Amino acid sequence: MCGIAGLVHLDGRPLSDPADRLILERMGNAMQHRGPDDASITVWNNLGLVFRRLSIIDIDGGAQPFHTLDGRISSITNGEIYNHRDLRTHLAKRHEFRTRSDCEVLPFLYLDRGLEMFDPVNGMYATALLDRHLNRLILARDRLGEKPLFYSVLPSGQTLVFASELKALFVHPEVPRRFDWQTMLTRVQNIDMTAGERPSGYLGIDRLPAGAMMDLSLHDGSYRIHRYWRLPDRDDSNHQTNADECIEQYRALLDDSMRLRQVADVGCGLFLSGGIDSSALAALASHRQSMPTFSIRNASTLEDAEAAARVARHLGMPNHQISFDQSAAGLKPDHWRRILWTCEYADINAEQLFKYYLHAYARQRYPALKVILLGQGSDEFNGGYLSMLLDRSPPFGDQDWLRMDEAIRREDVAHVAFTTGLVGRAGHLVRQGVIRQDFISSVLGGRESGLSIWDRYVKLYRGNLDTHLWHEDRTAAAHSIENRVPFLDHRLVEFLAQIPVRLHAELFTDKRILRHAIKDLLPIDIVNRCKGPLFYGGEQHHTFRMMHGLLMSKQGELLDQAVEGSRITDGPIDESRLRSMAKEVARDPKMPLFEQFLAIVNMGVLAHMSSTLEIPASPSMSEEPPIEEINQPSRSFPHTAANAYVNSASLPPSSCPWV
């Protein structure tokens, strides 16, 4: 996890103005949390590059930029190249390396392969590479979009700026900070489920797509963007492959992905929810090294937390369960504003609050920890949401699968999402009068013909994955931690895409392929646990009520800011209706409309902060809500036994040698 940024004068003007240097410095400072260990600014003619480093591989020698010996190529990279050792072995026959850093392989891959440099790379990355001989700048993102990269061409058309986070772009006085209400309403309310990546949320600012590169001429300022990777087409001509062979190969690929992502010169940890995804990763990781695991515990997550504790005990791994019921009492509006500004996106909820403070606790408890492993990406490519799409309980038979395939073929994918109850929040807001109807535009176009159900499923949830990756990147980076996602190894994703259609029902219903692959590593009740999103279940109203109390604290300070944010940015919020909705939400004990209410407040507050740049300072430790680890029975959970928790202090120090 690092931060990169840059500025290019497309008209060829050199960066000789002291104001340009100051802007580069401020861009770097805005991302200090992403890279507190080192910083650099490189200027060459009309290009300036900024780098902030979080040192994970080659702590002492891995400073960036990396340069080829002849000075032709320089590169800066945010992320990790997991197979760098194998790549280095081949490249060292022709090139001389100066460091042990994983990202140093990229300049030499470019020299050998040109724009095909990423073909042999297994990793997550956002890269800026300068070729001085060809007067060229290459910007690129990894295949699945784990690492972010934003860019904006200034209104003058003469300058392009790019950065890992929006806040680094906003320091440039000419970068537009116009909140995109129209797009955000369609996205936050899940109206457009057929498109892929989320937009930036701001007019005039774009995201470089996942699996794409920008090839920019520093000579004339022209550039083109092209995708260097797409999910390959499936070949159904192989009629010999059976389910058992697929499961065996899947297990081998997932285990190797985990092996690569456990390599670090710093401490690693794992977020353990108690679900099949994170439990599978913990089981695979435990064969190589013990690492601390971290779980969320409040009244909405008791069942998950108890499952996580059981998994940790089974594997002999430390498990820290962090209470959010007691600590919620210390949350203030500024804490939520800080999390909104951290995530830079309005589509956030209690999950991001939980993970923000879970990262904070992990870093405080283990100062040497800089890497957290996550179970993201499993649902999207292993079939985790199919039961939710059908609105049925697993398991499904072949006829169920075919019926769903026919339904999606008949209708727009987004329409199916509406009719199965996945979507529809926007309609509530229009009927309530909180949002003016003229701001809700229909984007449910385009028929999806000729695609298999799995292809449609991946398309439907690609945007969902993109949102998760966006949030995970920011909540980790805020605490100088790098997240790694083993389920998004491109080899694994490509393998899943190649599984014959005739095996889809057998392997992709309710993530059967994953459950069968790791059934020998975990207790059977963990293997068979039903899919459930974090804190969503019969007790989710406890979390909603906690969040509602936060929004209404200090006489509704956040509501006031949301209304003002809408006013100054020509937004659609109706103040009186919003305040009425706040009361209506609180009256229903189950709070079914809370998320719609939260989304609108988030948009207004974020619009206000980005337009005024009135950002709350990072709260000092004395101002943070207390983060409590549960290591003994709590009065809040009277039926929970003390031995339901695993305390790292009870394990031998050698189990975590880096602590």
C-alpha positions in Angstrom: 0.0 0.0 0.0 1.5 3.3 -1.1 0.3 6.4 -2.8 1.2 7.8 -6.2 0.3 11.1 -7.9 1.5 13.2 -10.7 1.0 16.3 -12.9 1.5 16.6 -16.7 1.4 19.8 -18.7 -0.1 18.5 -21.9 1.0 21.6 -23.8 4.6 20.8 -23.1 5.4 23.5 -20.6 8.2 22.5 -18.2 7.4 22.2 -14.5 9.6 25.1 -13.7 7.0 27.2 -11.8 7.5 27.0 -8.0 3.7 26.7 -7.8 3.9 23.4 -9.6 6.4 22.0 -7.1 4.2 23.2 -4.2 1.2 21.4 -5.7 3.2 18.2 -6.0 4.2 18.5 -2.4 0.6 19.1 -1.3 -0.6 16.1 -3.3 1.9 13.9 -1.5 1.0 15.3 1.9 -2.7 14.6 1.2 -1.7 10.9 0.9 0.7 10.7 3.8 -1.4 8.0 5.5 -0.9 5.8 2.5 2.8 6.0 2.8 4.3 7.3 6.0 7.7 5.6 5.6 9.2 7.6 2.7 8.4 10.2 0.1 9.8 11.4 -3.2 9.1 13.9 -6.0 10.6 13.5 -9.4 10.4 16.2 -12.1 11.3 15.7 -15.7 10.5 18.3 -18.3 6.6 18.7 -18.2 6.0 15.7 -15.9 6.1 15.5 -12.1 5.7 12.3 -10.1 4.9 12.0 -6.4 5.4 8.8 -4.3 4.5 8.0 -0.7 5.8 4.7 0.6 4.5 2.1 3.0 7.5 -0.2 3.3 6.5 -3.9 3.2 9.2 -5.6 1.0 12.9 -4.7 1.3 12.3 -2.2 4.1 15.6 -0.5 3.8 16.3 -0.6 0.1 13.0 -0.4 -1.6 12.6 3.4 -2.0 10.9 4.6 -5.2 11.1 5.7 -8.1 13.0 2.7 -9.6 15.3 3.5 -12.5 17.0 1.5 -15.1 20.8 1.8 -15.1 20.8 3.9 -18.2 18.2 6.3 -16.7 15.8 5.7 -19.5 12.9 4.3 -17.4 11.6 5.4 -14.1 8.5 4.0 -12.3 6.4 4.4 -9.2 3.9 1.8 -8.1 1.3 1.4 -5.4 0.7 -2.2 -4.6 2.5 -5.6 -4.7 3.9 -7.8 -7.4 3.4 -11.2 -5.8 5.4 -13.3 -8.3 8.3 -10.9 -8.3 10.8 -13.6 -7.3 10.1 -15.7 -10.3 10.0 -12.7 -12.6 13.3 -11.5 -11.1 15.0 -14.8 -11.8 14.3 -14.5 -15.5 14.9 -10.8 -15.8 18.3 -11.0 -13.9 19.8 -12.8 -16.9 19.5 -9.5 -18.9 19.2 -6.7 -16.3 20.9 -5.6 -13.1 18.7 -5.0 -10.1 19.6 -2.7 -7.3 17.1 -3.7 -4.6 15.0 -6.7 -3.4 11.7 -4.8 -3.9 8.9 -6.5 -5.7 8.0 -3.5 -7.8 11.5 -3.1 -9.3 10.7 -5.7 -11.8 8.3 -3.4 -13.7 10.8 -1.1 -15.5 12.6 -4.2 -16.8 9.4 -5.9 -17.9 8.6 -2.8 -19.8 12.0 -2.8 -21.5 11.5 -6.5 -22.5 7.8 -6.5 -23.3 6.7 -2.9 -24.0 3.0 -2.5 -23.4 2.6 -6.2 -22.8 4.6 -5.8 -19.6 1.8 -6.9 -17.3 1.0 -10.2 -19.0 3.3 -12.3 -16.7 2.5 -10.2 -13.6 0.5 -11.6 -10.7 -0.3 -8.7 -8.4 -2.3 -5.6 -7.5 -1.0 -2.3 -8.6 -1.4 1.2 -9.9 1.7 2.2 -11.8 3.1 5.3 -13.4 6.1 4.6 -15.7 8.2 7.2 -17.6 10.0 6.4 -20.8 12.4 9.3 -21.4 13.5 8.0 -24.9 10.0 7.8 -26.2 8.7 10.8 -24.3 6.0 8.6 -22.9 4.0 8.2 -19.7 2.2 4.9 -18.9 -0.5 4.8 -16.3 -1.9 1.3 -15.5 -4.1 -0.5 -13.0 -4.2 -4.2 -12.1 -6.7 -6.6 -13.8 -9.4 -6.6 -11.1 -9.0 -3.0 -9.9 -7.7 -3.6 -6.4 -5.6 -0.5 -6.5 -7.2 2.9 -7.4 -6.1 5.6 -9.8 -8.0 8.8 -10.6 -7.2 11.5 -13.2 -8.6 14.8 -14.3 -7.9 17.0 -17.3 -8.2 20.6 -16.0 -10.7 22.9 -17.6 -8.0 24.6 -19.5 -7.3 21.4 -21.3 -3.5 22.0 -20.8 -2.8 19.9 -17.6 -3.6 16.4 -16.5 -3.3 15.3 -12.8 -3.6 11.8 -11.4 -3.6 10.3 -7.9 -4.4 7.3 -5.8 -7.1 9.2 -4.0 -9.5 12.0 -4.8 -8.3 14.1 -1.9 -4.9 14.4 -3.5 -6.5 15.8 -6.7 -8.6 18.3 -4.8 -5.5 20.1 -3.5 -5.0 21.4 -7.1 -6.9 24.7 -7.3 -8.2 24.0 -10.8 -9.5 20.5 -10.3 -13.3 20.6 -10.3 -15.0 19.6 -7.1 -18.5 19.4 -8.4 -20.4 16.6 -6.7 -22.2 14.4 -9.3 -25.6 14.1 -7.8 -27.2 12.5 -10.8 -24.7 9.7 -11.0 -24.4 9.2 -7.3 -28.2 8.8 -6.9 -28.3 6.1 -9.5 -25.3 4.3 -8.0 -25.9 4.7 -4.3 -29.6 3.6 -4.8 -28.4 0.7 -7.0 -30.5 1.7 -10.0 -27.8 0.9 -12.5 -26.8 -2.6 -11.7 -25.6 -3.5 -15.3 -22.6 -1.2 -15.5 -19.2 -2.1 -14.2 -17.0 0.1 -12.2 -18.3 2.9 -10.0 -17.6 6.5 -11.3 -15.6 8.9 -9.3 -18.6 10.7 -8.0 -17.4 14.1 -9.3 -17.9 15.8 -12.6 -14.6 16.2 -14.5 -12.8 13.4 -12.6 -12.4 9.9 -14.1 -11.1 6.6 -12.9 -8.6 4.6 -15.0 -10.5 1.4 -15.6 -9.3 -1.9 -14.1 -7.1 -3.9 -16.4 -6.4 -0.8 -18.5 -3.5 1.5 -19.2 -3.2 5.1 -20.4 -0.5 5.7 -23.0 0.3 9.4 -22.9 2.7 11.3 -25.2 4.7 13.9 -23.3 5.5 15.4 -26.6 2.1 16.5 -27.8 -0.2 15.7 -24.8 -2.3 13.1 -26.7 -3.3 9.9 -24.9 -5.3 6.8 -25.4 -6.7 4.3 -22.9 -7.0 0.7 -23.8 -7.7 -2.5 -21.8 -4.8 -4.9 -21.7 -6.8 -7.6 -19.9 -10.4 -8.9 -20.1 -11.9 -12.0 -18.6 -11.3 -14.6 -21.3 -14.0 -16.2 -23.2 -15.0 -19.7 -22.1 -14.2 -22.7 -24.2 -16.9 -25.3 -23.7 -15.3 -27.8 -26.1 -13.7 -29.8 -23.2 -16.3 -32.4 -22.3 -13.9 -34.5 -20.1 -13.5 -32.1 -17.1 -15.6 -33.2 -14.1 -16.5 -31.4 -10.9 -13.9 -33.2 -8.8 -11.1 -32.2 -11.1 -12.3 -28.6 -10.9 -12.5 -28.6 -7.2 -9.0 -30.0 -6.9 -7.5 -27.4 -9.3 -9.4 -24.7 -7.5 -7.9 -25.7 -4.2 -4.4 -25.7 -5.6 -4.8 -22.3 -7.1 -6.3 -20.7 -4.0 -3.6 -22.2 -1.8 -0.9 -20.8 -4.1 -2.6 -17.5 -4.1 -2.6 -17.5 -0.3 1.1 -18.5 -0.3 2.1 -15.6 -2.5 0.1 -13.1 -0.4 1.7 -14.2 2.9 5.1 -13.0 1.7 6.1 -9.8 3.6 9.0 -8.4 5.6 6.4 -7.1 8.1 3.6 -8.6 10.1 0.4 -10.0 8.5 -3.1 -10.4 10.0 -6.5 -11.5 8.8 -10.0 -10.2 9.2 -12.1 -13.3 10.3 -15.8 -12.9 10.0 -16.7 -16.5 10.7 -18.1 -17.0 7.2 -16.7 -19.5 4.7 -14.5 -17.0 2.8 -12.3 -15.7 5.6 -12.4 -19.0 7.4 -11.0 -20.8 4.3 -8.2 -18.2 4.0 -7.4 -18.6 7.7 -7.2 -22.4 7.3 -4.9 -22.2 4.3 -2.7 -19.5 6.0 -2.4 -21.5 9.3 -0.3 -24.2 7.5 2.5 -21.7 6.9 2.3 -19.3 9.7 0.1 -18.2 12.6 -1.2 -14.7 12.4 -3.5 -12.7 14.5 -7.1 -12.5 13.3 -9.6 -9.8 14.0 -13.4 -9.9 14.3 -16.3 -7.5 14.8 -18.7 -8.1 17.6 -21.9 -6.3 18.4 -25.5 -7.2 18.9 -25.9 -7.6 15.1 -22.9 -9.9 14.6 -23.0 -12.3 17.6 -23.5 -15.5 15.5 -20.6 -14.5 13.2 -18.3 -13.6 16.0 -18.9 -16.9 17.8 -18.2 -18.8 14.5 -15.0 -16.7 14.1 -13.9 -17.7 17.6 -14.5 -21.3 16.9 -12.5 -21.2 13.6 -9.6 -19.5 15.4 -9.6 -22.1 18.2 -9.7 -24.9 15.6 -6.7 -23.5 13.8 -4.8 -22.3 16.9 -4.7 -18.7 15.7 -5.1 -15.6 17.9 -8.5 -14.0 17.5 -9.3 -10.4 18.7 -12.9 -9.6 18.9 -13.6 -5.9 19.0 -16.8 -4.6 20.6 -18.7 -1.8 18.9 -21.6 -1.6 21.2 -19.8 0.0 24.1 -17.5 2.1 21.9 -20.4 3.4 19.8 -21.3 5.7 22.8 -18.1 7.7 22.0 -18.8 8.3 18.3 -19.4 11.9 17.3 -20.3 13.6 14.0 -16.6 14.3 13.3 -15.8 10.6 13.4 -18.4 9.9 10.7 -17.2 12.8 8.6 -13.6 11.5 8.9 -14.7 8.1 7.7 -16.7 9.6 4.8 -13.7 11.6 3.8 -11.5 8.6 4.1 -13.7 6.5 1.8 -14.4 9.4 -0.6 -17.8 7.8 -1.5 -21.3 8.2 -0.2 -22.2 4.5 -0.5 -20.9 3.6 3.0 -22.5 2.3 6.1 -21.7 0.7 9.4 -19.5 -1.9 7.7 -17.0 0.8 6.8 -17.1 2.2 10.4 -16.5 -1.3 11.8 -13.5 -1.9 9.5 -12.1 1.6 9.9 -11.7 0.9 13.6 -10.8 -2.7 13.2 -7.8 -1.6 11.2 -7.1 1.0 13.8 -7.1 -1.6 16.6 -5.0 -4.1 14.6 -2.3 -1.4 14.0 -2.4 -0.3 17.7 -2.3 -3.9 19.0 0.5 -5.0 16.6 2.7 -2.0 15.6 4.7 -4.2 13.2 1.5 -5.3 11.3 1.1 -3.7 7.9 -0.7 -6.3 5.9 -4.3 -7.6 6.4 -5.7 -10.5 4.3 -9.4 -10.3 3.3 -12.0 -12.6 2.0 -13.4 -10.1 -0.6 -14.1 -11.3 -4.2 -15.3 -14.8 -3.2 -18.9 -14.0 -3.5 -18.6 -12.4 -6.9 -16.8 -15.2 -8.6 -17.8 -18.3 -6.6 -21.5 -17.8 -6.7 -22.1 -16.4 -3.3 -25.0 -14.1 -4.2 -27.0 -16.6 -6.3 -29.3 -17.5 -3.5 -30.0 -13.9 -2.9 -30.7 -13.3 -6.6 -33.3 -16.1 -6.6 -34.7 -15.1 -3.2 -34.6 -18.8 -2.3 -32.7 -20.8 0.3 -29.9 -23.1 -1.0 -29.4 -25.7 -2.2 -30.7 -25.2 -5.8 -31.3 -27.9 -8.3 -30.7 -27.8 -12.0 -34.3 -26.7 -12.7 -33.9 -23.8 -10.4 -30.7 -22.8 -12.2 -32.3 -23.1 -15.6 -35.4 -21.1 -14.5 -33.2 -18.3 -13.3 -31.2 -18.4 -16.6 -34.4 -18.1 -18.5 -35.6 -15.2 -16.3 -32.5 -13.2 -16.9 -32.6 -14.0 -20.7 -36.1 -12.6 -20.8 -35.5 -9.4 -18.8 -32.9 -6.8 -18.4 -30.4 -7.9 -15.7 -31.3 -4.8 -13.7 -35.0 -5.5 -13.9 -34.4 -9.0 -12.5 -32.5 -7.4 -9.6 -35.5 -5.1 -8.9 -38.1 -7.9 -9.0 -36.1 -10.2 -6.7 -35.8 -7.5 -4.0 -32.1 -6.7 -4.4 -32.8 -3.2 -5.5 -35.6 -0.6 -5.2 -34.4 1.8 -2.5 -34.6 4.8 -4.9 -38.4 4.4 -5.2 -38.8 4.8 -1.4 -36.9 8.1 -1.5 -39.0 9.5 -4.4 -42.3 8.5 -2.8 -41.1 10.0 0.5 -40.4 13.3 -1.3 -36.8 13.3 0.1 -35.4 13.3 -3.4 -37.0 15.2 -6.2 -38.2 12.8 -8.9 -36.5 14.7 -11.7 -33.2 13.6 -10.3 -34.0 9.9 -10.7 -33.2 8.9 -14.3 -33.8 5.5 -15.7 -30.6 3.7 -16.8 -32.0 0.2 -17.2 -31.2 -0.2 -20.9 -29.6 -2.9 -22.8 -30.5 -6.5 -23.3 -28.1 -9.2 -22.3 -28.4 -11.8 -25.0 -26.2 -14.8 -25.7 -24.6 -14.9 -22.3 -24.6 -17.8 -19.8 -26.1 -17.2 -16.4 -22.6 -17.2 -14.8 -21.5 -14.5 -17.3 -24.6 -12.4 -16.4 -24.1 -13.0 -12.8 -20.5 -11.7 -12.9 -21.6 -8.7 -14.9 -24.3 -8.0 -12.4 -22.0 -8.1 -9.4 -18.9 -6.5 -10.9 -20.0 -3.1 -9.6 -20.6 -4.6 -6.2 -17.0 -5.9 -6.1 -15.7 -2.6 -7.2 -17.4 -0.8 -4.4 -16.0 -3.3 -1.8 -12.5 -2.9 -3.2 -12.8 0.9 -3.1 -13.9 0.9 0.6 -11.4 -1.8 1.7 -8.5 0.2 0.1 -9.4 3.4 1.9 -10.2 2.0 5.4 -6.9 0.2 5.4 -4.8 3.0 3.9 -6.2 5.4 6.6 -4.2 3.4 9.1 -1.2 2.7 6.9 -2.1 -0.9 6.2 -2.2 -2.8 3.0 -5.1 -5.1 2.2 -4.5 -8.3 0.2 -7.3 -10.3 -1.5 -6.4 -13.9 -2.3 -9.7 -14.7 -4.1 -8.8 -12.1 -6.7 -5.7 -13.8 -8.0 -6.3 -13.5 -11.8 -5.3 -17.1 -12.3 -8.1 -18.2 -10.0 -10.7 -15.8 -11.6 -9.7 -17.0 -15.1 -10.0 -20.6 -14.1 -13.5 -20.1 -12.7 -14.5 -18.3 -15.9 -13.4 -21.4 -17.9 -15.5 -24.0 -16.0 -18.0 -25.5 -18.4 -21.6 -24.4 -18.2 -22.7 -27.9 -17.6 -20.9 -27.8 -14.2 -22.1 -24.4 -13.1 -25.2 -25.5 -11.1 -23.1 -28.1 -9.3 -20.2 -25.8 -8.5 -21.4 -22.3 -8.3 -24.7 -22.6 -6.3 -24.0 -21.2 -2.9 -20.2 -21.3 -3.4 -20.2 -25.1 -3.5 -16.8 -25.2 -5.2 -15.2 -23.4 -2.3 -17.0 -25.4 0.4 -15.9 -28.7 -1.2 -12.4 -27.5 -1.7 -11.7 -26.8 2.0 -14.1 -29.2 3.7 -11.1 -31.1 5.2 -9.7 -28.0 6.9 -12.6 -26.7 9.0 -15.4 -28.0 11.2 -18.3 -29.1 9.1 -20.7 -26.6 10.6 -18.4 -23.8 9.5 -18.1 -25.3 6.0 -21.9 -25.4 5.7 -22.7 -22.0 7.2 -25.1 -20.0 5.1 -24.1 -16.9 3.2 -24.9 -13.7 5.0 -23.5 -10.1 4.5 -21.8 -8.5 7.4 -24.2 -7.5 10.2 -27.2 -8.1 8.0 -29.6 -10.5 9.6 -32.4 -10.8 12.1 -30.6 -8.4 14.5 -29.3 -5.8 12.0 -31.6 -3.2 13.6 -29.2 -3.0 16.5 -26.5 -1.6 14.2 -29.0 0.6 12.4 -30.1 2.1 15.7 -26.5 2.8 16.7 -25.9 4.5 13.4 -29.1 6.5 13.6 -28.0 7.8 17.0 -24.7 8.9 15.5 -26.5 10.8 12.7 -28.8 12.6 15.1 -26.2 13.4 17.7 -25.4 17.0 18.5 -28.9 18.1 17.6 -28.7 16.6 14.1 -25.5 18.3 13.1 -24.9 15.9 10.2 -28.4 16.5 8.8 -27.8 20.2 8.9 -24.6 19.8 7.0 -26.2 17.4 4.4 -29.0 20.0 3.7 -26.4 22.8 3.4 -24.3 20.5 1.1 -27.2 20.0 -1.2 -28.1 23.7 -1.2 -24.6 24.9 -2.2 -24.1 22.2 -4.9 -27.6 22.4 -6.4 -28.5 19.1 -5.0 -32.0 17.5 -4.7 -32.5 17.2 -0.9 -35.8 18.5 0.5 -35.0 19.6 4.1 -38.4 19.2 5.7 -38.9 15.8 4.1 -35.5 14.6 5.2 -36.1 15.6 8.8 -39.5 13.9 8.7 -37.8 10.8 7.4 -35.4 10.9 10.3 -38.3 10.7 12.7 -40.1 8.0 10.7 -37.0 5.8 10.5 -36.7 5.9 14.3 -40.3 5.0 14.9 -40.0 1.5 13.4 -38.1 -0.8 15.7 -36.6 -2.7 12.7 -35.6 0.5 10.9 -36.2 -0.9 7.3 -35.7 2.5 5.7 -32.5 3.4 7.6 -30.1 2.7 4.7 -32.0 5.0 2.3 -31.9 7.7 4.9 -28.1 7.2 5.6 -27.3 7.3 1.9 -28.9 10.7 1.4 -27.2 12.2 4.5 -23.9 10.8 3.3 -24.3 12.4 -0.1 -25.1 15.8 1.3 -22.3 15.7 3.9 -19.7 14.6 1.3 -20.9 17.2 -1.2 -20.4 19.9 1.5 -16.9 18.7 2.5 -15.6 18.3 -1.1 -17.0 21.7 -2.2 -15.8 23.7 0.8 -12.8 21.5 1.8 -13.9 22.0 5.4 -12.5 18.6 6.5 -12.3 17.6 10.2 -8.8 17.0 11.4 -8.0 13.4 12.2 -9.2 12.9 15.8 -6.4 12.6 18.3 -6.2 9.4 20.3 -7.8 11.1 23.3 -10.8 12.0 21.1 -11.3 8.6 19.5 -14.1 6.4 20.8 -12.7 3.6 23.0 -12.0 0.4 21.1 -12.6 -2.6 23.4 -11.4 -6.1 22.9 -13.7 -8.7 24.5 -11.6 -11.2 26.4 -14.1 -12.1 29.1 -17.9 -12.3 29.5 -19.5 -8.9 29.0 -22.7 -7.7 30.6 -23.9 -6.9 27.1 -23.7 -10.6 26.1 -24.7 -12.5 29.2 -25.1 -15.8 27.4 -21.6 -15.9 25.9 -19.0 -18.0 27.7 -15.5 -16.6 28.3 -13.9 -19.4 26.4 -15.7 -18.4 23.2 -12.8 -16.0 22.6 -9.2 -16.7 21.7 -6.8 -14.2 23.2 -3.4 -13.9 21.6 -1.8 -13.6 25.0 -2.7 -17.3 25.6 -0.6 -18.5 22.7 3.2 -19.0 22.7 5.1 -15.9 21.5 6.7 -18.1 18.8 3.3 -18.3 17.0 3.7 -14.7 16.0 7.5 -14.2 15.7 7.2 -10.7 14.4 5.2 -9.4 17.3 
